[in-house]
Amino acid sequence: MKRVDHAEASSTFIAASSHAAFHDRRLWDLRGKRDREAHGLPEWETLRELASAIKAHTLTHLADYLEQFERNAQANGIVVHWARDAAEHNEIVHRLLDERGVTLLVKSKSMLTDECEMRPYLEQRGITVMETDLGERIQQLDDEPPSHIVVPAVHKLRGDVAAVFGRTIGPALGTDPENDDVPYLAESQRRHTRPAYLAAGAGLTGANFAIAETGSFVVCTNEGNADLSANLPPLHIASIGIEKLIPTLEHLGVFVRMLSRSALGSPITQITSHFRAPRPGTELHVVLVDNGRSERLGMADFWYSLKCIRCGACMNTCPVYRRSGGLSYGATYSGPIGVIIDPTFDLRKYSALPFASTLNGSCTSVCPVKINIHEQIYKWRQVIAERRQLPLVKREAMRVAGKILARPRLYRAAVEAAAAGIDHLPRSLVYNPFNAWGRQREVPAAPPQTFRQWYLKARGGPT
């Protein structure tokens, strides 16, 4: 599997300066709103401690809570399925649809189904899948994956959306590709989507939380599309990662108070829907999905990432993500949380991602469940180096650097030689494909003397 080259992929996004600037501003605005909401709650840090402790307890007793959820869900009339991996998840969903002759599926936002690549799997088997979340639908129409956990099309300007709509749904609706008025675009999406809710044979949602005590699950949205997807078709399928479990309904209050504040800087999502049983005359199926989560739970250094509630706060604050865009990560999960999750799926493919970080710790500071994200990023770098997954150029560079740094006299000689020669070397030797620093910036001029030279001159002493 070819490695994802984050630096190379991000260069396309960076080149579109207006998009990059908007992306940075928009996400930093969400970070600012998150801070205002957090600072407005004196108990915010207590909530973070509680949320982290609840998740830690649940994950360390996960098998028990999964069985409790299954028992209670079945008692409520929900049919529960277990999927070991993405292939089993997709087969289960397809079988449910195929047995009922469903040819149109409406679905709300679900990172898990993106992770399982469910949509292309179903479409290859003759089932049309329509994303109903506005951002997800924009990305689907533009044949792109989502670039953010919460705001999937945040990298697009409204003019981009108008052009996408004009090229795809415009001919049928008569939309104006030059009209980038936001209410007009949202209304176009509604006109396009509403008939599908009525025609669909099934609807699919994810879940933000699954409650073992009640056998129910909760979906938090701002558009209402999840409720339409779940309640209008006769079949509702919910795809739920096994890490979404929490023990009791009482615990839910902690997470609901933190989710939207962390994600968007709003006190709560517009709609918090509880699904406990099928409506009369309909079916409700839950697919509990592992897909590597049990293996991650056994990783002493990396199981903490299973606490994630998919708020995206770490993405909104990350300077690398804000300036490189989510698509440059080449994975379902991008930003800091993606950097620590993606290598668990394919270490070689995503071996470059842990280096797309400054390790400033801001991601850890804003995480509502207190995942030590920046420490895990650093640990992944160690693992990648130990397993010899670094590119050859970087391995050799580190080997040479190790030898030089281990010998003070050699190090000082190398520094002085580089300082003396950098202004006189041909540009082709400094600015070339092997020097990533020089691709987008000028190498700074060397100072007239090294720190050691200055120190010895200022303080005196042996050279």
Secondary structure by P-SEA (a helix, b strand, c coil): cccccccccccccccaaaaaaaaaaaaaaaaaaaaaaaaaccaaaaaaaaaaaaaaaaaaaaaaaaaaaaaaaaaabbbbbbbccaaaaaaaaaaaaaaacccbbbbcccaaaaaaaaaaaaaaacbbbbbccaaaaaaaaacccccccccccccccaaaaaaaaaaccccccccccccccaaaaaaaaaaacaaaaaaccbbbbbbccccccccbbbbbbccaaaaaaaccccbbbbbbccccccccccaaaaaaacccccccccccccbbbbbccccccbbbbbbbbccaaaaaaaccccccccccccccccccccaaaaaccccccccccccaaaaacccccccccccccccccccccccccccccccaaaaaaaaaaaaaaaaccccaaaaaaaaaaaaaaacaaaaaaaaaaaaaccccccccccccccccccccccccccccccaaaaaaaaccccc
